[in-house]
Amino acid sequence: MEFKLSTRKLDTVSVVDLAGRITAGEALTALRQTIRDEVAKGHNRILLNLKDVSYIDSSGLGELIMALGTVTQTICGKCGATVFKDEDGAWDSCPQCESKERKAWGELKLSNPGRQVTDLLQFTKLYSVFDVHESETDALASFKKSR
């Protein structure tokens, strides 16, 4: 099955519907660009709907991890500026307001994983890293709880 991707907005959540095989090549490029576009638009609640995904390889899994890092990057809890760690792994003060408060910029969740995707996430122990929901309805409800 050819890889397909579409986006839609439901309330405050950007839903990215994925279909086909998420493997190296055009599929990863399209997914990466879509996540970047959503973040650039300020959409910080993203749901990846995996309902029609038939297969994810290691490259695809890496792209999902990259998407998670992009959306949940750490920002200043006071002013929202991007913050970084120093060479020793300690958080620097915010470059804009000097605050030490930190929070995640956004949330990324997965819904409707098929058997292969579920097995892959469990085998790699990433099921506990991602916020995975059995249905789109459950995932959307979990966004509302986290407001």
BALOBA-1460 file (C-alpha; in Angstrom, 3 decimals):
// residues 147
<rec num="1" residu="m" x="0.000" y="0.000" z="0.000"/>
<rec num="2" residu="e" x="1.283" y="3.429" z="-0.956"/>
<rec num="3" residu="f" x="2.020" y="5.826" z="1.936"/>
<rec num="4" residu="k" x="-0.599" y="8.536" z="2.420"/>
<rec num="5" residu="l" x="-0.825" y="11.382" z="4.882"/>
<rec num="6" residu="s" x="-3.518" y="13.960" z="5.588"/>
<rec num="7" residu="t" x="-4.166" y="16.440" z="8.368"/>
<rec num="8" residu="r" x="-7.316" y="17.751" z="9.969"/>
<rec num="9" residu="k" x="-8.160" y="19.853" z="12.995"/>
<rec num="10" residu="l" x="-10.529" y="18.633" z="15.721"/>
<rec num="11" residu="d" x="-11.104" y="21.223" z="18.424"/>
<rec num="12" residu="t" x="-7.576" y="22.081" z="19.640"/>
<rec num="13" residu="v" x="-5.919" y="18.929" z="18.267"/>
<rec num="14" residu="s" x="-4.178" y="18.518" z="14.922"/>
<rec num="15" residu="v" x="-4.845" y="14.989" z="13.707"/>
<rec num="16" residu="v" x="-2.391" y="13.497" z="11.237"/>
<rec num="17" residu="d" x="-3.917" y="10.476" z="9.513"/>
<rec num="18" residu="l" x="-1.270" y="8.074" z="8.262"/>
<rec num="19" residu="a" x="-1.802" y="5.134" z="5.909"/>
<rec num="20" residu="g" x="0.439" y="2.522" z="4.327"/>
<rec num="21" residu="r" x="4.060" y="1.774" z="5.178"/>
<rec num="22" residu="i" x="6.190" y="4.179" z="7.198"/>
<rec num="23" residu="t" x="9.641" y="3.377" z="5.855"/>
<rec num="24" residu="a" x="12.745" y="5.202" z="4.646"/>
<rec num="25" residu="g" x="12.224" y="7.581" z="1.764"/>
<rec num="26" residu="e" x="9.292" y="9.780" z="0.801"/>
<rec num="27" residu="a" x="7.110" y="8.607" z="3.699"/>
<rec num="28" residu="l" x="9.581" y="9.859" z="6.299"/>
<rec num="29" residu="t" x="10.165" y="13.114" z="4.476"/>
<rec num="30" residu="a" x="6.417" y="13.785" z="4.318"/>
<rec num="31" residu="l" x="5.891" y="12.895" z="7.992"/>
<rec num="32" residu="r" x="8.832" y="15.021" z="9.149"/>
<rec num="33" residu="q" x="7.678" y="18.026" z="7.122"/>
<rec num="34" residu="t" x="4.098" y="17.699" z="8.342"/>
<rec num="35" residu="i" x="5.198" y="17.673" z="11.996"/>
<rec num="36" residu="r" x="7.430" y="20.691" z="11.393"/>
<rec num="37" residu="d" x="4.614" y="22.529" z="9.627"/>
<rec num="38" residu="e" x="2.178" y="21.851" z="12.479"/>
<rec num="39" residu="v" x="4.714" y="23.047" z="15.064"/>
<rec num="40" residu="a" x="5.486" y="26.154" z="12.966"/>
<rec num="41" residu="k" x="1.772" y="26.963" z="12.966"/>
<rec num="42" residu="g" x="1.813" y="26.785" z="16.773"/>
<rec num="43" residu="h" x="-0.207" y="23.563" z="16.944"/>
<rec num="44" residu="n" x="1.104" y="21.936" z="20.093"/>
<rec num="45" residu="r" x="-1.407" y="19.079" z="20.425"/>
<rec num="46" residu="i" x="-0.796" y="16.495" z="17.737"/>
<rec num="47" residu="l" x="-2.387" y="13.092" z="17.314"/>
<rec num="48" residu="l" x="-0.873" y="10.590" z="14.903"/>
<rec num="49" residu="n" x="-3.698" y="8.317" z="13.785"/>
<rec num="50" residu="l" x="-2.087" y="4.992" z="12.806"/>
<rec num="51" residu="k" x="-5.333" y="3.226" z="11.920"/>
<rec num="52" residu="d" x="-4.344" y="2.461" z="8.327"/>
<rec num="53" residu="v" x="-0.600" y="1.965" z="8.877"/>
<rec num="54" residu="s" x="0.362" y="-1.532" z="7.789"/>
<rec num="55" residu="y" x="4.064" y="-1.472" z="8.658"/>
<rec num="56" residu="i" x="6.719" y="0.651" z="10.365"/>
<rec num="57" residu="d" x="10.417" y="-0.135" z="9.978"/>
<rec num="58" residu="s" x="13.302" y="1.088" z="12.150"/>
<rec num="59" residu="s" x="13.592" y="4.310" z="10.125"/>
<rec num="60" residu="g" x="9.891" y="4.973" z="10.624"/>
<rec num="61" residu="l" x="10.220" y="4.291" z="14.328"/>
<rec num="62" residu="g" x="13.095" y="6.753" z="14.496"/>
<rec num="63" residu="e" x="10.940" y="9.367" z="12.793"/>
<rec num="64" residu="l" x="8.161" y="8.857" z="15.359"/>
<rec num="65" residu="i" x="10.728" y="9.392" z="18.115"/>
<rec num="66" residu="m" x="11.973" y="12.536" z="16.354"/>
<rec num="67" residu="a" x="8.394" y="13.823" z="16.093"/>
<rec num="68" residu="l" x="7.893" y="13.212" z="19.812"/>
<rec num="69" residu="g" x="11.026" y="15.193" z="20.631"/>
<rec num="70" residu="t" x="10.028" y="18.032" z="18.318"/>
<rec num="71" residu="v" x="6.563" y="18.433" z="19.805"/>
<rec num="72" residu="t" x="7.494" y="17.890" z="23.462"/>
<rec num="73" residu="q" x="10.675" y="19.976" z="23.476"/>
<rec num="74" residu="t" x="11.435" y="21.674" z="26.781"/>
<rec num="75" residu="i" x="10.715" y="25.378" z="27.053"/>
<rec num="76" residu="c" x="10.819" y="28.001" z="29.783"/>
<rec num="77" residu="g" x="7.779" y="27.627" z="32.011"/>
<rec num="78" residu="k" x="7.595" y="31.373" z="32.536"/>
<rec num="79" residu="c" x="8.079" y="32.993" z="29.114"/>
<rec num="80" residu="g" x="8.043" y="30.058" z="26.659"/>
<rec num="81" residu="a" x="11.526" y="30.569" z="25.241"/>
<rec num="82" residu="t" x="13.534" y="27.566" z="24.107"/>
<rec num="83" residu="v" x="15.978" y="26.446" z="26.791"/>
<rec num="84" residu="f" x="19.050" y="24.243" z="26.657"/>
<rec num="85" residu="k" x="21.253" y="22.163" z="28.904"/>
<rec num="86" residu="d" x="24.872" y="23.093" z="29.568"/>
<rec num="87" residu="e" x="27.861" y="20.801" z="28.959"/>
<rec num="88" residu="d" x="27.255" y="19.019" z="32.275"/>
<rec num="89" residu="g" x="23.606" y="18.274" z="31.505"/>
<rec num="90" residu="a" x="22.157" y="20.915" z="33.845"/>
<rec num="91" residu="w" x="19.532" y="23.339" z="32.575"/>
<rec num="92" residu="d" x="20.814" y="26.821" z="31.809"/>
<rec num="93" residu="s" x="18.744" y="29.762" z="32.981"/>
<rec num="94" residu="c" x="16.263" y="31.014" z="30.421"/>
<rec num="95" residu="p" x="18.092" y="33.342" z="28.015"/>
<rec num="96" residu="q" x="15.158" y="35.787" z="28.064"/>
<rec num="97" residu="c" x="13.878" y="35.918" z="31.627"/>
<rec num="98" residu="e" x="16.490" y="33.979" z="33.673"/>
<rec num="99" residu="s" x="13.786" y="31.633" z="35.007"/>
<rec num="100" residu="k" x="14.614" y="28.029" z="35.952"/>
<rec num="101" residu="e" x="11.009" y="26.831" z="35.366"/>
<rec num="102" residu="r" x="10.652" y="24.198" z="32.639"/>
<rec num="103" residu="k" x="7.741" y="22.533" z="30.828"/>
<rec num="104" residu="a" x="7.026" y="20.583" z="27.671"/>
<rec num="105" residu="w" x="5.970" y="22.740" z="24.706"/>
<rec num="106" residu="g" x="3.300" y="20.345" z="23.476"/>
<rec num="107" residu="e" x="1.862" y="16.843" z="23.413"/>
<rec num="108" residu="l" x="2.061" y="14.111" z="20.811"/>
<rec num="109" residu="k" x="-0.098" y="10.997" z="21.062"/>
<rec num="110" residu="l" x="-0.631" y="7.900" z="18.957"/>
<rec num="111" residu="s" x="-3.971" y="6.236" z="18.243"/>
<rec num="112" residu="n" x="-5.239" y="3.083" z="16.578"/>
<rec num="113" residu="p" x="-1.971" y="1.154" z="16.324"/>
<rec num="114" residu="g" x="-2.333" y="-2.082" z="14.394"/>
<rec num="115" residu="r" x="-0.823" y="-5.384" z="15.457"/>
<rec num="116" residu="q" x="2.598" y="-4.845" z="13.849"/>
<rec num="117" residu="v" x="2.922" y="-1.317" z="15.263"/>
<rec num="118" residu="t" x="1.830" y="-2.435" z="18.748"/>
<rec num="119" residu="d" x="4.286" y="-5.351" z="18.692"/>
<rec num="120" residu="l" x="7.096" y="-3.049" z="17.528"/>
<rec num="121" residu="l" x="6.412" y="-0.483" z="20.264"/>
<rec num="122" residu="q" x="6.269" y="-3.200" z="22.925"/>
<rec num="123" residu="f" x="9.371" y="-5.038" z="21.669"/>
<rec num="124" residu="t" x="11.416" y="-1.813" z="21.653"/>
<rec num="125" residu="k" x="9.961" y="-0.770" z="25.033"/>
<rec num="126" residu="l" x="8.687" y="2.453" z="23.432"/>
<rec num="127" residu="y" x="5.069" y="1.720" z="24.316"/>
<rec num="128" residu="s" x="5.778" y="3.393" z="27.663"/>
<rec num="129" residu="v" x="7.498" y="6.384" z="26.006"/>
<rec num="130" residu="f" x="4.599" y="7.253" z="23.702"/>
<rec num="131" residu="d" x="1.101" y="8.054" z="24.898"/>
<rec num="132" residu="v" x="-0.738" y="5.326" z="22.946"/>
<rec num="133" residu="h" x="-4.538" y="5.004" z="22.728"/>
<rec num="134" residu="e" x="-6.647" y="2.255" z="21.221"/>
<rec num="135" residu="s" x="-8.986" y="4.695" z="19.489"/>
<rec num="136" residu="e" x="-9.048" y="8.258" z="18.237"/>
<rec num="137" residu="t" x="-11.923" y="9.009" z="20.614"/>
<rec num="138" residu="d" x="-9.861" y="7.901" z="23.636"/>
<rec num="139" residu="a" x="-6.860" y="9.902" z="22.479"/>
<rec num="140" residu="l" x="-8.916" y="13.068" z="21.935"/>
<rec num="141" residu="a" x="-10.470" y="12.685" z="25.387"/>
<rec num="142" residu="s" x="-7.000" y="12.383" z="26.927"/>
<rec num="143" residu="f" x="-6.014" y="15.742" z="25.402"/>
<rec num="144" residu="k" x="-9.010" y="17.347" z="27.117"/>
<rec num="145" residu="k" x="-7.956" y="15.880" z="30.480"/>
<rec num="146" residu="s" x="-4.463" y="17.347" z="30.155"/>
<rec num="147" residu="r" x="-5.524" y="20.982" z="29.662"/>
